[in-house]
């Protein structure tokens, strides 16, 4: 599943369903990696994709 928020330019890509995820930003703050309870990546969120 992918969702693009045109108002803020964020792209959210979900790889699998997870009841609860923890988000951790990358060092540059442009991407947030969402991990499930097992520590696997469940989704990524690219912030303000227009600047990349």
N, C-alpha and C positions, 0 to 999 in steps of 0.2 A: 504494500500500500504506500502511496506517495501523496503528499499534500503540500501545496505551495500557497503560502500566504502572501498574496500580491501586495497587501497594504504595508508589510514590513520586509518583504523579499526573503523570507525564510523558507527553506525546503526541508521537509521532514520525510524520511524514508524508513518505513517499518518493515523489518525482515521477518519477524515472527511475533505472535501474541505472547505477551507477558503481563501477568496481573500487576506486577509492581516492577518499576525500573528505577535505577539510580543513574542520573546524568552526570558526566564528568567532561568539562571543557578541555579542549586541546590547549597547548601552550600559547598559541596565538589567539585563542578565544573565538575563532571563526567556526568551529565545529564542536558539537556536543555529542559524545558517545553515550548511548543509553544501554546499560548492562542489566540483564535479568538477575535473578537470585543466584544462579550458578556462575555468574561472571561472564557469560557469553554476551556478545553484542546483539541487542534486540532491535535497535534503531539508531539512526544518525540524524542529526539536525544541523543543517548548514545555515548559519546566521548571515543575513544580508548577502545573499548569493550574488547580487549585482556588483559587489566590490571584488569578486574573485576573477 
